[in-house]
Amino acid sequence: MSVFTNRRRFESLGEQEILALAISAEEDDARIYRSYAAHLRAAYPASAALFDGMAAEEDSHRRRLIDRHAARFGAVIPLIRREHVAGYPARAPLWLVENLPLDRIRGEVAQMEAQARAFYERAAGRVQDAATRSLLGDLAAAEAGHERRAVELSATHLDPGTKAEEDRSAHRQFILTWVQPGLAGLMDGSVSTLAPIFATAFATQDPWTTFLVGLAASVGAGISMGFTEAAHDDGVLSGRGSPWKRGLASGVMTTLGGLGHALPYLIPDFWTATSLAVVVVFVELWAIAWIQNRYMETPFLRAALQVVLGGALVLAAGVLIGFG
């Protein structure tokens, strides 16, 4: 046992337990690949076929390991899994990774292959039986070549045109699910809170009161925008993705947009806080213009004119109302 956990140390495992651990690991990896394939099949059929092929590879490894276990120890395989062994890299829960962007899924798979190779190399050094050692060494080499196998499968299922189209589709989905609602929230939070914050600032010249008004306006606007985004479109017909993801992006960015120029009012000196808040406002507005240009392909000068001019007008309105 590890001193600090109830997990077994890898060095304490016997040869039967090493084989059992390898069998369960191959089962898990094949299941993960098939889950990726099922998740991607509708939108990315070529990548789904790629992961189906990788799952078949893991199945062949598992069968070889089971045959070796049966030959040495019989048909009853001890229950031992990754999470039972200290230092063994655990797989992230599938629900955390199956909704990742396509490139991130491919990256997760590359990491899985590298971890499997390292395990087999370490396991081969722990066993004395020649046939078992040979099998584990062969599987280490197979996992090392798995990336090459993935390239071969990619050549079959993912020609350059198909991969480019899938990547474009994944990018479009990222824009629709995260960037578009997040940008709308950032614009709303940055611009709509300007008037109440600066009106309060110049009416009271009290930084703490101004901060409280800004905090309330930012959080309230974030909650409102988040629920509105999630409720008005379930994403099924529009293809814009999960309403909860869009609502989260919109709500968080709305809150951050308002807090950006509310936080300076934690500074006790009114004019120092106000000067910093004005600087933050223009940084926010230029950031919005950059995001529009970078992700929404809006010409930068047009985006800057629209956002900066609109924000400046709202800021001026807040200042005038505060002085009035």
C-alpha positions in Angstrom: 0.0 0.0 0.0 1.1 3.6 -0.6 1.8 5.4 2.7 -0.5 8.3 1.9 -3.3 6.5 0.0 -5.0 3.1 0.1 -3.7 2.3 -3.4 -1.3 -0.5 -4.1 2.2 0.5 -5.2 3.1 -0.8 -8.7 6.2 -2.5 -7.3 4.0 -4.6 -5.0 2.0 -6.2 -7.8 2.6 -9.8 -8.7 2.8 -11.0 -12.3 -0.9 -12.1 -12.3 -2.0 -8.7 -11.0 0.1 -6.9 -13.7 -1.6 -9.0 -16.4 -5.0 -8.3 -14.8 -4.2 -4.5 -14.7 -3.2 -4.6 -18.3 -6.4 -6.4 -19.3 -8.6 -3.9 -17.5 -6.7 -1.0 -19.0 -7.1 -2.3 -22.5 -10.9 -2.7 -21.9 -11.2 0.8 -20.6 -9.3 2.3 -23.5 -11.3 0.4 -26.1 -14.5 1.6 -24.4 -13.2 5.2 -24.5 -12.4 5.0 -28.2 -15.8 3.6 -28.9 -17.5 6.3 -26.9 -15.5 8.9 -28.9 -16.6 7.3 -32.1 -20.3 7.2 -31.0 -20.1 10.9 -29.9 -18.5 12.0 -33.2 -20.3 9.8 -35.7 -23.0 12.2 -36.7 -20.9 15.3 -37.1 -17.5 13.7 -37.9 -18.0 10.2 -39.5 -14.4 10.0 -40.7 -12.9 10.6 -37.2 -15.5 8.2 -35.8 -14.2 5.5 -38.2 -10.6 6.3 -37.0 -11.6 5.7 -33.3 -13.5 2.5 -34.2 -10.2 1.2 -35.7 -8.3 2.2 -32.6 -10.8 0.4 -30.4 -10.4 -2.8 -32.5 -6.6 -2.5 -31.9 -7.2 -2.4 -28.1 -9.5 -5.4 -28.4 -6.7 -7.4 -30.0 -4.3 -6.4 -27.2 -6.8 -7.4 -24.6 -7.4 -10.9 -26.2 -3.6 -11.6 -26.3 -3.3 -10.6 -22.6 -6.3 -12.8 -21.6 -4.9 -15.7 -23.5 -1.6 -15.3 -21.7 -3.3 -15.0 -18.3 -5.3 -18.2 -19.0 -2.2 -20.1 -19.9 -0.4 -19.1 -16.7 -3.0 -18.5 -14.1 -6.3 -19.9 -15.3 -9.6 -18.2 -16.4 -10.3 -16.2 -13.2 -8.9 -12.7 -13.6 -8.4 -10.6 -10.4 -10.2 -7.3 -10.3 -7.6 -4.5 -10.4 -7.9 -1.3 -12.2 -6.0 1.9 -12.8 -7.5 3.7 -9.8 -6.3 0.9 -7.5 -2.6 1.5 -8.3 -0.6 4.5 -7.0 1.1 6.5 -9.7 -0.9 5.0 -12.5 -2.2 7.8 -14.8 -6.0 7.7 -14.4 -8.3 8.4 -17.3 -10.4 11.5 -17.0 -14.1 10.7 -16.6 -15.6 10.3 -20.1 -18.3 12.9 -19.5 -15.5 15.5 -19.0 -13.7 14.8 -22.2 -16.3 13.5 -24.7 -17.6 17.0 -25.5 -14.1 18.4 -26.1 -13.3 20.0 -29.4 -12.1 17.5 -32.1 -8.4 18.6 -31.8 -8.5 18.2 -28.0 -10.0 14.7 -28.4 -7.1 13.7 -30.8 -4.7 15.2 -28.2 -6.2 13.1 -25.4 -5.9 10.0 -27.6 -2.2 10.7 -28.2 -1.6 11.1 -24.4 -3.5 7.8 -23.8 -1.1 6.0 -26.2 2.0 7.5 -24.6 0.8 6.4 -21.1 0.0 2.9 -22.3 3.5 2.5 -23.9 5.1 3.7 -20.6 3.1 1.2 -18.6 4.0 -1.8 -20.8 7.7 -0.8 -20.7 7.6 -0.6 -16.9 5.6 -3.8 -16.6 7.9 -5.7 -18.9 10.8 -4.9 -16.5 8.8 -6.3 -13.5 8.1 -9.8 -14.8 10.3 -12.9 -14.9 8.3 -15.2 -17.1 9.9 -15.1 -20.6 6.7 -15.4 -22.6 4.9 -12.8 -20.5 7.8 -10.4 -20.7 7.9 -10.9 -24.4 4.2 -10.1 -24.7 4.4 -7.0 -22.6 7.4 -5.8 -24.7 5.5 -6.5 -27.9 2.6 -4.4 -26.6 4.9 -1.6 -25.6 6.2 -1.5 -29.1 2.6 -1.7 -30.4 1.6 1.2 -28.3 4.7 3.1 -29.5 3.6 2.4 -33.0 0.0 3.2 -32.3 0.5 6.8 -33.3 1.8 5.5 -36.6 -1.2 3.2 -36.8 -3.4 6.2 -36.2 -1.7 8.0 -39.1 -2.4 5.0 -41.3 -6.0 4.9 -40.2 -6.1 8.7 -40.8 -4.9 8.1 -44.3 -7.7 5.7 -44.8 -10.5 7.6 -43.1 -9.2 11.2 -43.0 -7.8 12.4 -46.3 -6.6 16.0 -46.1 -9.8 17.4 -47.5 -12.0 15.5 -45.0 -9.8 16.4 -42.1 -9.8 20.1 -43.1 -13.6 20.0 -43.4 -14.0 18.4 -40.0 -11.7 20.9 -38.5 -13.7 23.8 -40.1 -16.9 22.2 -38.8 -15.4 21.9 -35.3 -14.3 25.6 -35.4 -17.7 26.7 -36.5 -19.3 24.8 -33.7 -16.8 26.4 -31.2 -17.8 29.8 -32.6 -21.5 29.2 -32.3 -21.4 27.5 -28.9 -18.8 29.6 -27.0 -17.5 32.6 -28.9 -20.8 34.1 -30.2 -22.7 34.0 -26.9 -19.6 34.9 -24.9 -19.0 37.9 -27.1 -22.6 39.0 -26.8 -22.3 38.8 -23.1 -19.0 40.7 -23.0 -20.5 43.4 -25.1 -23.6 43.6 -22.9 -21.7 43.6 -19.7 -19.1 46.1 -20.8 -21.5 48.6 -22.4 -24.8 48.3 -20.5 -23.2 48.7 -17.1 -21.3 51.8 -18.1 -24.2 54.2 -17.5 -25.2 53.0 -14.0 -21.6 52.7 -12.8 -20.4 56.1 -14.0 -23.7 57.8 -13.1 -23.3 56.5 -9.6 -19.7 57.5 -9.5 -20.2 61.1 -10.4 -23.4 61.5 -8.5 -21.9 60.2 -5.2 -18.1 60.4 -5.7 -18.1 57.5 -3.3 -15.9 54.6 -4.6 -17.4 52.0 -2.3 -21.0 52.8 -3.3 -20.0 52.9 -6.9 -18.4 49.4 -6.6 -21.5 48.0 -4.9 -23.7 49.3 -7.7 -21.2 48.0 -10.3 -21.1 44.6 -8.7 -24.9 44.4 -8.5 -25.3 45.5 -12.1 -22.7 43.0 -13.3 -24.0 40.0 -11.5 -27.6 40.8 -12.3 -26.8 41.3 -15.9 -24.8 38.1 -16.0 -27.6 36.0 -14.5 -30.2 37.6 -16.8 -28.1 37.1 -20.0 -27.1 33.6 -19.0 -30.7 32.4 -18.5 -31.9 34.3 -21.6 -29.3 32.7 -23.8 -30.0 29.2 -22.4 -33.8 29.5 -22.6 -34.4 31.1 -26.0 -32.8 28.4 -28.1 -32.3 24.7 -27.3 -29.8 24.4 -30.1 -31.5 21.4 -31.7 -32.7 23.2 -34.9 -30.2 26.1 -34.9 -27.2 23.8 -34.4 -25.7 26.2 -31.9 -24.9 23.5 -29.4 -25.8 23.0 -25.7 -28.0 25.8 -24.3 -26.3 25.4 -20.9 -22.8 25.9 -22.5 -24.0 29.0 -24.3 -25.8 30.3 -21.2 -22.6 29.8 -19.2 -20.5 31.6 -21.7 -22.9 34.5 -22.0 -23.5 34.8 -18.3 -19.8 34.6 -17.2 -18.6 37.0 -19.9 -21.4 39.5 -19.1 -20.4 39.5 -15.4 -16.7 39.9 -16.3 -17.5 42.7 -18.7 -19.2 44.7 -16.0 -16.8 43.9 -13.2 -13.8 45.1 -15.3 -14.7 48.7 -14.7 -16.3 48.2 -11.3 -13.3 46.7 -9.6 -11.2 49.9 -9.9 -13.6 51.5 -7.4 -12.2 49.3 -4.7 -9.5 52.0 -4.7 -10.4 54.6 -2.0 -9.4 57.7 -4.0 -12.3 58.6 -6.3 -10.3 60.2 -9.1 -7.7 57.5 -9.2 -10.4 54.8 -9.3 -12.3 56.7 -12.0 -9.2 57.2 -14.2 -8.3 53.6 -14.0 -12.0 52.6 -14.7 -12.0 54.7 -17.9 -8.7 53.1 -19.0 -10.3 49.6 -18.4 -13.4 50.6 -20.4 -11.4 51.4 -23.5 -9.3 48.2 -23.1 -12.5 46.2 -22.9 -14.0 47.9 -26.0 -10.9 47.4 -28.0 -10.8 43.7 -26.9 -14.4 43.3 -28.1 -13.4 44.8 -31.4 -10.4 42.4 -31.7 -12.6 39.4 -30.9 -15.2 40.4 -33.5 -12.4 40.7 -36.1 -10.6 37.5 -35.0 -13.6 35.1 -34.7 -16.5 36.8 -36.4 -14.5 38.1 -39.4 -15.8 41.7 -38.9 -13.4 44.2 -40.4 -11.4 45.6 -37.5 -12.0 49.3 -38.2 -15.8 48.8 -38.6 -15.9 46.7 -35.3 -13.8 49.3 -33.5 -16.0 52.2 -34.7 -19.2 50.5 -33.7 -18.0 49.2 -30.3 -15.9 52.1 -29.2 -18.3 54.8 -30.4 -21.3 53.0 -28.8 -19.4 52.5 -25.6 -18.2 56.1 -25.5 -21.7 57.4 -26.0 -23.0 55.2 -23.1 -20.1 56.3 -20.9 -20.8 60.0 -21.7 -24.5 59.5 -20.9 -23.6 58.0 -17.5 -21.3 60.9 -16.7 -23.8 63.5 -17.7 -26.6 61.8 -15.7 -24.2 61.6 -12.7 -23.4 65.3 -12.9 -27.0 66.2 -13.4 
